[in-house]
Amino acid sequence: MSGPPEPAAEAVVEPAEATGAEAPWRRLDRRTLLVTALVLAGVVLGAGLPTAVGMAGRMPPGEAVAWVVAGAALLVVAGTGGEYVRWRRTRYRIGPERAELHTGLFLVKRRSLARERIRSVDLTAHPLLRILGLVKVRIGTGEHSGGESTLELDPVTRAEGERLRTELLDRTRGEPGTHPEGMLAVLDPGWLRYAPLSFVAPVLGGAAVGGLLQISEWFGAQTQVIDWVRDRFENTPLVWTILILVAAAALAGIVGALGLWVEMWWNYRLEREPGGTLRVRRGLLTSRSVSIEERRLRGVELVEPLGVRLAGAARLDAIATGLTQDEEDEHADNKALLPAAPRAVAHAVAARVLREAVSPTDPTDPRDSTDPTGPNGPTDTDPTGQDRLTPHPRAARSRRLRWSLAAALLPVALLVGLGLLLTDVLLPVAAACALLLFPAAVLLALDAYRNLGHGLRGAYLVARSGTVRRSTVALQRTGVIGWTVRQSLFQRRAGLVTLTATTAAGEGAYHVHDAAESEALAFAEEAVPGLLTPFLEPGKS
């Protein structure tokens, strides 16, 4: 059932600044006043209730409520009045060559972006904006120059936001490829099972415990909460008490991770629009729409956190120029193309995004440069599930074993030292930590070594590394603008180097860690012929 039509953005033609040949100035939607008033009302309600309870202990309850209500009303009125001034003093227009925004009362800001430099038009709407049919629009150039490279229209109608997105990202149609325009991926509710496997779950579990203690302290009941927990486990052995409390925190973390995943990824859709634009839409309460022009896409990154990787899943990120990060929204990961999903699905989506028959990140890619059955090497995956990228020398394994064992030795040595100085009770704890940490350190180091690899696949160079967070980067060779070869003293003794591909997209630099010196230099020369040659000594290419 359709609702009432959305009002159009208000046009404010100012003869001094707009002529008949120029686009008219427009104002933000006036319902921003209602949004501000409702948000402030919610804030004062949440803060006013405990304030009234605290004041009631020092004055009559009626008088305490009256003071709180008066203060709340003053805050809402003042805040809404300030928003009215902002609304009156803010106007924008989209001309044939520039997008302009003027705002401010005492400090007037006039910001202008050349249209050919605009790289992103992202739409975001929290629940209140969605109810009113409004969105916040962020227009950005992708440059890292703070707020000077973005225009923010907060809010406009959804129809106006879509019009701005379509108009500003209207580019020449992308190159034809194997995959047509349309839907590339949609949400599978089964992917929800990967949410508790991320590192977010234990963090949220710890936050839940800390939040409970903080709230109880606000109400002066922290001691009672601690005593209640102590009474429940009074006759329970210490080990079981610890295990039960850890399990409760873990359960809270799992529930929080599931809720966060649903909020971030519900209604997820990835589609290719006319004109060569990839669009990601997602969000349950807060809706988000991120657009990425294919002409500024330089590759993809397959990310596999340890827990997700053990479940055979991975997520997919874009490597593109001009992606901006909304500092006000911690969940606005604008480079994310796909949430954690089965690894085969991630490879398939990567292939569709890159318009390739097979994704460069796929271990079955016949273009693998080490395929001995074809021109370069085997196409089969080895028994450990790793694809046949060029392996790194055993010296790289030794380095990882030393790092990992040193990291495990540090807490054990600290416990032993404290045990010798303070109490013998810590010595058995140190021994238990050693039995747990040293085998885990060895396993992680060996896994980190197995995950090292690099290769060339068609138009892409591929680099993989990591164990707690394994990353497989497929970067367009034409997107590499420079190489950095780094060699520490210990690497020089082992004959290893770290090769870094510099690009204007994504994180700006992608690494091939601890590769053999001659192999790394040959790889760089083959990937981008001529770029590194002037800096090589004769006989090292």
RACOR-V591752 format. One record per backbone hydrogen bond with DSSP energy under -0.5 kcal/mol. NH is the residue of the N-H (numbers start at 1). CO is the residue of the C=O. E is the energy in kcal/mol with one decimal. If there is no record, write none. Layout:
BEGIN
nh:NH co:CO e:E
nh:NH co:CO e:E
END
This chain:
BEGIN
nh:12 co:25 e:-4.7
nh:13 co:11 e:-0.5
nh:15 co:13 e:-0.6
nh:17 co:14 e:-2.1
nh:18 co:14 e:-3.0
nh:22 co:19 e:-1.6
nh:25 co:12 e:-0.6
nh:26 co:92 e:-3.2
nh:27 co:10 e:-2.7
nh:29 co:155 e:-2.0
nh:32 co:29 e:-1.6
nh:33 co:30 e:-1.9
nh:35 co:31 e:-2.2
nh:36 co:32 e:-2.4
nh:37 co:33 e:-2.3
nh:38 co:34 e:-2.4
nh:39 co:35 e:-2.4
nh:40 co:36 e:-2.6
nh:41 co:37 e:-2.1
nh:42 co:38 e:-2.1
nh:43 co:39 e:-2.2
nh:44 co:40 e:-2.8
nh:45 co:41 e:-1.9
nh:46 co:42 e:-2.2
nh:47 co:43 e:-2.4
nh:48 co:44 e:-2.6
nh:49 co:45 e:-1.5
nh:50 co:46 e:-0.6
nh:51 co:47 e:-1.3
nh:52 co:48 e:-2.8
nh:53 co:49 e:-2.0
nh:54 co:50 e:-2.3
nh:55 co:51 e:-2.5
nh:56 co:52 e:-1.9
nh:57 co:53 e:-0.5
nh:57 co:54 e:-0.9
nh:58 co:55 e:-1.9
nh:59 co:55 e:-1.0
nh:64 co:60 e:-2.2
nh:65 co:61 e:-2.5
nh:66 co:62 e:-2.2
nh:67 co:63 e:-2.2
nh:68 co:64 e:-2.1
nh:69 co:65 e:-2.8
nh:70 co:66 e:-2.5
nh:71 co:67 e:-2.4
nh:72 co:68 e:-2.5
nh:73 co:69 e:-2.7
nh:74 co:70 e:-2.2
nh:75 co:71 e:-2.1
nh:76 co:72 e:-2.5
nh:77 co:73 e:-2.5
nh:78 co:74 e:-2.5
nh:79 co:75 e:-2.6
nh:80 co:76 e:-2.5
nh:81 co:77 e:-2.3
nh:82 co:78 e:-2.2
nh:83 co:79 e:-2.0
nh:84 co:80 e:-2.0
nh:85 co:81 e:-1.8
nh:86 co:82 e:-2.1
nh:87 co:83 e:-2.6
nh:88 co:84 e:-2.5
nh:89 co:85 e:-2.0
nh:90 co:87 e:-0.9
nh:91 co:102 e:-2.3
nh:92 co:26 e:-2.6
nh:93 co:100 e:-1.8
nh:95 co:93 e:-0.6
nh:95 co:98 e:-2.9
nh:99 co:113 e:-2.8
nh:100 co:93 e:-2.7
nh:101 co:111 e:-2.7
nh:102 co:91 e:-2.7
nh:103 co:109 e:-2.3
nh:108 co:106 e:-0.7
nh:109 co:103 e:-3.5
nh:111 co:101 e:-3.1
nh:111 co:109 e:-0.5
nh:113 co:99 e:-2.8
nh:115 co:97 e:-2.7
nh:117 co:114 e:-1.6
nh:118 co:114 e:-0.5
nh:118 co:115 e:-1.2
nh:119 co:140 e:-2.7
nh:120 co:140 e:-2.0
nh:122 co:138 e:-2.2
nh:123 co:289 e:-1.9
nh:124 co:136 e:-2.2
nh:125 co:287 e:-2.3
nh:130 co:126 e:-2.4
nh:131 co:127 e:-2.2
nh:132 co:128 e:-1.6
nh:133 co:129 e:-0.5
nh:133 co:130 e:-0.9
nh:134 co:129 e:-3.1
nh:135 co:156 e:-2.6
nh:136 co:124 e:-3.4
nh:137 co:135 e:-0.5
nh:137 co:153 e:-2.6
nh:138 co:122 e:-2.4
nh:139 co:137 e:-0.5
nh:139 co:151 e:-3.3
nh:140 co:120 e:-2.6
nh:140 co:138 e:-0.6
nh:141 co:149 e:-1.9
nh:145 co:143 e:-1.6
nh:148 co:145 e:-1.2
nh:149 co:146 e:-1.2
nh:150 co:147 e:-1.4
nh:151 co:139 e:-2.9
nh:153 co:137 e:-2.8
nh:153 co:151 e:-0.5
nh:154 co:152 e:-0.7
nh:155 co:135 e:-0.6
nh:156 co:135 e:-2.3
nh:158 co:133 e:-2.1
nh:161 co:157 e:-2.5
nh:162 co:158 e:-2.5
nh:163 co:159 e:-2.1
nh:164 co:160 e:-2.6
nh:165 co:161 e:-2.4
nh:166 co:162 e:-2.5
nh:167 co:163 e:-2.6
nh:168 co:164 e:-2.7
nh:169 co:165 e:-1.6
nh:170 co:167 e:-0.9
nh:171 co:169 e:-1.2
nh:182 co:272 e:-2.1
nh:184 co:270 e:-3.3
nh:185 co:270 e:-1.9
nh:187 co:268 e:-1.6
nh:189 co:187 e:-0.5
nh:191 co:188 e:-2.7
nh:192 co:189 e:-1.7
nh:193 co:190 e:-1.6
nh:194 co:191 e:-1.9
nh:195 co:192 e:-1.6
nh:197 co:194 e:-1.1
nh:198 co:195 e:-1.4
nh:201 co:198 e:-0.9
nh:203 co:199 e:-1.1
nh:204 co:200 e:-2.8
nh:205 co:201 e:-2.2
nh:206 co:202 e:-2.4
nh:207 co:203 e:-2.3
nh:208 co:204 e:-2.2
nh:209 co:205 e:-1.7
nh:210 co:206 e:-2.5
nh:211 co:207 e:-2.8
nh:212 co:208 e:-2.2
nh:213 co:209 e:-2.0
nh:214 co:210 e:-2.2
nh:215 co:211 e:-2.7
nh:216 co:212 e:-2.2
nh:217 co:213 e:-1.6
nh:218 co:214 e:-2.0
nh:219 co:215 e:-1.6
nh:220 co:217 e:-1.6
nh:221 co:216 e:-3.6
nh:222 co:216 e:-0.7
nh:225 co:221 e:-2.1
nh:226 co:222 e:-2.4
nh:227 co:223 e:-2.7
nh:228 co:224 e:-2.3
nh:229 co:225 e:-2.2
nh:230 co:226 e:-2.4
nh:231 co:227 e:-2.5
nh:232 co:228 e:-1.8
nh:233 co:229 e:-1.3
nh:234 co:231 e:-1.1
nh:236 co:233 e:-1.2
nh:241 co:237 e:-2.3
nh:242 co:238 e:-2.6
nh:243 co:239 e:-2.4
nh:244 co:240 e:-2.6
nh:245 co:241 e:-2.4
nh:246 co:242 e:-2.6
nh:247 co:243 e:-2.4
nh:248 co:244 e:-2.4
nh:249 co:245 e:-2.4
nh:250 co:246 e:-2.6
nh:251 co:247 e:-2.5
nh:252 co:248 e:-2.2
nh:253 co:249 e:-2.3
nh:254 co:250 e:-2.5
nh:255 co:251 e:-2.4
nh:256 co:252 e:-2.4
nh:257 co:253 e:-2.7
nh:258 co:254 e:-2.5
nh:259 co:255 e:-2.4
nh:260 co:256 e:-2.6
nh:261 co:257 e:-2.3
nh:262 co:258 e:-2.4
nh:263 co:259 e:-2.3
nh:264 co:260 e:-2.2
nh:265 co:261 e:-2.9
nh:266 co:262 e:-1.7
nh:268 co:265 e:-1.3
nh:269 co:281 e:-2.1
nh:270 co:185 e:-2.9
nh:271 co:279 e:-2.1
nh:272 co:182 e:-3.1
nh:273 co:271 e:-0.6
nh:273 co:277 e:-3.4
nh:276 co:273 e:-1.2
nh:277 co:273 e:-1.3
nh:278 co:292 e:-3.4
nh:279 co:271 e:-2.8
nh:280 co:290 e:-2.9
nh:281 co:269 e:-2.5
nh:281 co:279 e:-0.5
nh:282 co:288 e:-2.1
nh:283 co:266 e:-1.9
nh:284 co:263 e:-2.0
nh:287 co:125 e:-2.3
nh:287 co:285 e:-0.7
nh:288 co:282 e:-2.9
nh:289 co:123 e:-2.6
nh:290 co:280 e:-2.7
nh:292 co:278 e:-3.3
nh:294 co:276 e:-2.7
nh:296 co:293 e:-1.4
nh:297 co:294 e:-1.6
nh:298 co:296 e:-0.5
nh:298 co:319 e:-3.4
nh:299 co:319 e:-0.9
nh:300 co:474 e:-1.6
nh:301 co:317 e:-2.5
nh:302 co:472 e:-3.1
nh:303 co:301 e:-0.7
nh:303 co:315 e:-2.3
nh:304 co:470 e:-3.1
nh:306 co:468 e:-2.5
nh:309 co:305 e:-3.2
nh:310 co:306 e:-2.3
nh:311 co:307 e:-0.9
nh:312 co:309 e:-2.0
nh:313 co:308 e:-2.1
nh:314 co:341 e:-2.6
nh:315 co:303 e:-2.6
nh:316 co:338 e:-1.6
nh:317 co:301 e:-2.5
nh:318 co:335 e:-3.2
nh:319 co:299 e:-2.5
nh:320 co:318 e:-0.7
nh:321 co:296 e:-2.3
nh:323 co:320 e:-0.5
nh:326 co:332 e:-0.5
nh:327 co:325 e:-0.9
nh:329 co:326 e:-1.1
nh:330 co:328 e:-0.6
nh:332 co:329 e:-1.6
nh:333 co:331 e:-2.0
nh:334 co:332 e:-1.4
nh:336 co:333 e:-1.5
nh:337 co:316 e:-2.8
nh:338 co:316 e:-1.9
nh:341 co:314 e:-2.5
nh:343 co:312 e:-2.5
nh:345 co:342 e:-0.7
nh:346 co:342 e:-2.1
nh:347 co:343 e:-2.4
nh:348 co:344 e:-2.2
nh:349 co:345 e:-2.7
nh:350 co:346 e:-2.3
nh:351 co:347 e:-2.1
nh:352 co:348 e:-2.0
nh:353 co:349 e:-2.7
nh:354 co:350 e:-2.3
nh:355 co:351 e:-0.6
nh:355 co:352 e:-0.7
nh:356 co:351 e:-2.8
nh:362 co:359 e:-1.8
nh:365 co:362 e:-1.9
nh:368 co:365 e:-1.6
nh:371 co:368 e:-1.5
nh:371 co:377 e:-1.3
nh:372 co:370 e:-0.8
nh:374 co:377 e:-0.9
nh:377 co:371 e:-9.6
nh:378 co:370 e:-1.3
nh:378 co:371 e:-0.7
nh:382 co:386 e:-2.0
nh:385 co:382 e:-2.3
nh:389 co:387 e:-2.0
nh:390 co:454 e:-2.6
nh:396 co:393 e:-1.5
nh:397 co:393 e:-0.7
nh:398 co:394 e:-2.0
nh:399 co:395 e:-2.0
nh:400 co:396 e:-1.7
nh:401 co:397 e:-2.3
nh:402 co:398 e:-2.3
nh:403 co:399 e:-2.4
nh:404 co:400 e:-2.5
nh:405 co:401 e:-2.5
nh:406 co:402 e:-2.3
nh:407 co:403 e:-2.2
nh:408 co:404 e:-1.8
nh:409 co:405 e:-2.3
nh:410 co:406 e:-1.5
nh:411 co:407 e:-0.7
nh:412 co:408 e:-1.0
nh:413 co:409 e:-3.1
nh:414 co:410 e:-2.2
nh:415 co:411 e:-2.3
nh:416 co:412 e:-2.4
nh:417 co:413 e:-2.6
nh:418 co:414 e:-2.4
nh:419 co:415 e:-2.4
nh:420 co:416 e:-2.4
nh:421 co:417 e:-1.7
nh:422 co:418 e:-3.3
nh:423 co:418 e:-0.9
nh:426 co:423 e:-1.1
nh:427 co:424 e:-1.2
nh:428 co:424 e:-0.7
nh:429 co:425 e:-0.9
nh:430 co:426 e:-2.3
nh:431 co:427 e:-2.2
nh:432 co:428 e:-2.4
nh:433 co:429 e:-2.4
nh:434 co:430 e:-2.3
nh:435 co:431 e:-2.1
nh:436 co:432 e:-1.5
nh:437 co:433 e:-3.7
nh:438 co:434 e:-1.8
nh:440 co:436 e:-1.3
nh:441 co:437 e:-2.8
nh:442 co:438 e:-2.2
nh:443 co:439 e:-2.4
nh:444 co:440 e:-2.5
nh:445 co:441 e:-2.2
nh:446 co:442 e:-2.5
nh:447 co:443 e:-2.2
nh:448 co:444 e:-2.5
nh:449 co:445 e:-2.0
nh:450 co:446 e:-2.4
nh:451 co:447 e:-1.7
nh:452 co:449 e:-1.3
nh:453 co:464 e:-1.6
nh:454 co:390 e:-0.9
nh:455 co:462 e:-2.1
nh:457 co:460 e:-3.1
nh:460 co:457 e:-1.9
nh:461 co:475 e:-2.7
nh:462 co:455 e:-3.1
nh:463 co:473 e:-1.9
nh:464 co:453 e:-2.8
nh:465 co:471 e:-1.7
nh:470 co:304 e:-2.2
nh:470 co:467 e:-0.5
nh:471 co:465 e:-2.8
nh:472 co:302 e:-2.5
nh:473 co:463 e:-3.0
nh:473 co:471 e:-0.5
nh:474 co:300 e:-2.8
nh:475 co:461 e:-2.6
nh:475 co:473 e:-0.6
nh:476 co:298 e:-3.3
nh:477 co:459 e:-2.8
nh:479 co:476 e:-1.3
nh:480 co:477 e:-1.2
nh:481 co:479 e:-0.5
nh:481 co:502 e:-2.9
nh:482 co:502 e:-1.0
nh:484 co:500 e:-2.2
nh:486 co:484 e:-0.6
nh:486 co:498 e:-2.6
nh:492 co:488 e:-2.5
nh:493 co:489 e:-1.7
nh:494 co:490 e:-1.3
nh:495 co:491 e:-0.9
nh:495 co:492 e:-0.5
nh:496 co:491 e:-2.7
nh:497 co:515 e:-2.2
nh:498 co:486 e:-2.7
nh:499 co:497 e:-0.6
nh:499 co:512 e:-2.3
nh:500 co:484 e:-2.8
nh:501 co:510 e:-3.2
nh:502 co:482 e:-3.0
nh:502 co:500 e:-0.6
nh:503 co:508 e:-2.1
nh:504 co:479 e:-0.6
nh:506 co:320 e:-2.0
nh:508 co:505 e:-2.1
nh:510 co:501 e:-2.1
nh:512 co:499 e:-3.2
nh:513 co:511 e:-0.6
nh:515 co:497 e:-2.4
nh:515 co:512 e:-0.5
nh:517 co:495 e:-1.9
nh:520 co:516 e:-2.9
nh:521 co:517 e:-2.0
nh:522 co:518 e:-2.1
nh:523 co:519 e:-2.5
nh:524 co:520 e:-2.4
nh:525 co:521 e:-2.1
nh:526 co:522 e:-2.3
nh:527 co:523 e:-2.6
nh:528 co:524 e:-2.1
nh:531 co:528 e:-1.7
nh:532 co:528 e:-0.5
nh:534 co:530 e:-0.6
nh:535 co:532 e:-1.8
nh:536 co:533 e:-1.7
nh:540 co:537 e:-2.1
END
